[in-house]
């Protein structure tokens, strides 16, 4: 193995750190995710295990904390605020394991240790992380749709494997460049795999689909949840309930007014954002009756997402879908992040309704961060997922890409109306149909309109689930034990 001098090692570490910082989080770009393992593995494989662990742990803690600042929480007093930094030692162990196994194995099999273990860690984090799988490396590729199509087979984990294996494999080629017979066959097989992935993704994007039409969907929100009005109404819920009811009534009136306008403009489905509106528990039934009446009068499917406040009980974050007949066809309680938000926890069972515009389902914001639960949509042949959402500036637009990835995995179109974030509508391939950034759009209301395909597509991921991950775990164990 080549031994770089100290200056070259320092430069390699510097580039690795720079690309690591931009590989994920708020300022991520796709190429950085592929390049950071290339440089960091070049550095760590020349270090003793302890130094390797300490250096990479510190780098990951610092870079992740800054890149994901206020992503997991906006409150510095909360332990969740520092969650990105806590992950540093975990990734430090990955580099240390790779360094040890790389020198022990030496063959091309050694290149698999890093991506296999990386996928295993991301999977385990997804299972125990209250935030779901937000922040996984695969989301860095959201602008590279041919790569993202792999999610329709393997979920996000196949994309992660592909990204980090690149750096591991190229380093092995560099170390064995003088032995052409050793690297020839692995290089050919690697290129075939990469070309196959990009070809599959490209074909999935360009081949004509079977959609038989579209439906016009409008999404609306009428107040800035993180702004002056939003803060005032949520503050009033705690210390001036009469004022809260008054402000809630005003927000409701504006929502119904915009809904009527969009329906008259041709929308067949109207989606209100999350926390639209905040409402007192005692006034919830009155709101539902108004929504039923308007849905029937306008002949639309109306999706509302009230945040129900009760001084005597736990708050509720709910989604209701009303049919053109004025019937309540879906009632869904948010299940993602309830322990953190302090709201009633939903069952995690997705509901569907068959309509002239395909099979519809609905979830709320954080729900989309849990691929295992969202797989129900693919298994139940959902055509359109309606997702009211409430974000904040630090996670705009990356959190919206989580929802986009779920659409690719499960083969449905997504309509995501997001107060204080990126509202986006995508087709089952993740191609953008419409988008609206809350922080770029101006005015006292925010409306997004899209023509959305009424037919979804079949994907493999809902059927096989995380089989790819389990295969990775088995192979990793075999390599380590052998």
Secondary structure, DSSP 8 states (H G I E B T S, - for coil): -----HHHHHHHHHHHHHHHHTTSSTT--HHHHHHHHHHHHHHHTTS-HHHHHHHHHHHHHHHHHHHTTTTS-S-TTSGGGGHHHHTHHHHHHHHHHHHHHHHHH-SGGGHHHHHHHHHHHHHHHHHH-TTTTTT-GGGGGTT-HHHHTTHHHHTHHHHHHHHHHHHHHHHHHHHTTT-HHHHHHHHHHHHHHHHHHHHHHHHHHHS------EEEEEEEE-S-TTSHHHHHHHHHHHH-HHHHHHHHHHHHHHHHHHHHHHHHTT-SEEEE-TTBSEEEGGGHHHHHHHHHHHHHHHT-EEEEB-EEE-TTS-BEEEEEEE-TTS-EEEEEE--TTHHHHTB--------EEEETTEEEEEEEGGGGG-HHHHHHHHHTT-SEEEEEEE--GGGTTHHHHHHHHHHHHHT-EEEEEEETSEEEEE-TT--EEEEEETTTS-SS-EEEEEEEES-----SHHHHTTHHHHHHHHHHHHHHH-
